[in-house]
Amino acid sequence: MALDVDFVRAQFPAFSEPSLDGQAFFENAGGSYTCGPVIDRLTRFYHQRKVQPYAPYAASELAGAEMDEARARLAALLGVETDELSFGPSTTQNTYVLANAVRCWLTPGEAIVVTNQDHEANSGPWRRLADEGIEVREWRIDPETGHLDPEALEPLLADGNVRLVGFPHCSNVVGEINDVAAITALAHAEGAFVCVDGVSYAPHGFPDVGALGADVYLFSSYKTYGPHQGIMVIRRQLGFELPNQAHFFNGETLYKRFTPAGPDHAQVAACAGMVDYVEALAAHHGIAGKSPAETGDAVHALMRDHESALLQPLLDYLAGRNDLRLIGPRQAEGRAPTVAVALDRNAESVAAELAEHGIMAGGGDFYAVRPLEALGVDSKKGVLRLSFVHYTSPAEIEMLIAALDATL
């Protein structure tokens, strides 16, 4: 079954916006377009529900009900229990709160593992625990390919002192998709929990977190066609083992334990629109009679098949040039359509030149200074990042390649 791209694009107001006409968006890894159902729900909340939720009057009851709906439906889509999903202002903030809980939980002699493949949001907060006397071990990428080899993790876990392993589902510059289920099984076998940064992966299909087995899975809804919120799944065992970070009277409620401040009510409610969108795709493509997680898996497959078909010609084009370095795998299978290239000049200036050809892309370090330095890339020059998602069309890939020909 092929993804109906015309139907997909009709669900996004950006594609009928006159000010964006004639431009192709290739900085989706920095934030996606927002789908119509999310915008509709956000507008309704601000018009009809913008009161303190959960009070005993109609507007407030409806506000709370919409927030609860978003949590329940997203959790079901991700294959976890409703109270295992919480919202926060951003993934970075969620990670900082989580890291503080881990700081209080660890005892002398225990360690954590981080990688140098991560966005700084899933690296910096954990590395700062070294200032508290906690041992931080680094699982390092291959300096040529950026690959994160699970075999290199094994010796870091061998002494049994590691309590937590943090790693990305895929890097926002390398693009290679890490085998979360296998890495999680390896860590669990050695008595460690895992925290997965899914920010760069979730836009390409909501994962079945329950099936993956991760103890923590983080992503950002503004990159998955929704509002600007951080979403965190924390499974019950670890969630209640870590110390409460919220008001003491909220400590018995799992989804409140790691939310010290109140989330944005309207944006939480609007997140249900992301599930509306997934269900609309499923219905349009004849996907029926499945659980929410199974529906999510089927839509995920539609998205990935479409993305891979568009990604391979772009990878082949870039790999065939001798004036740039393509970061990460050269085969679409096994990587996300987040493509970074290192050039012999400032990448941001190249992005500005591409804008003259109607290409919206970005240049810089993208908060991935550690992986770029590990790969020998000058972080001051940065990389040109060309990232797309399932609503990208074949014509836009052709437009991008033509613009690259004219610019590089």
ABEGO torsion letter per residue (X at the ends): XBBBAAAAAAABAAAABAAABGBBBAAAAAEBBBBAAAAAAAAAAAAAABBBBGBBBAAAAAAAAAAAAAAAAAAAAAGBBAAABBBBABAAAAAAAAAAAAAAABBBGBBBBBBAABBAAAAAAAAAAAAAGBBBBBBBBBAAAGBBBAAAAAAAAAAGABABBBBBABBAAAGBBBBAAAAAAAAAAAGBBBBBBAAAAAAAEBBBAAAAGBABBBBBAAAAGBBBBBBBBBBAAAAAABBBABBAAAAABAAAAABABBBBAAAAAAAAAAAAAAAAAAAAAGBBGBBAAAAAAAAAAAAAAAAAAAAAAAAAAAAABAABBBBEBABABGBBBBBBBBBABBAAAAAAAAAAAGBBBBBEAGGAAAAAAAAGBBAAAEBBBBBBBAABBAAAAAAAAAAAAAAX
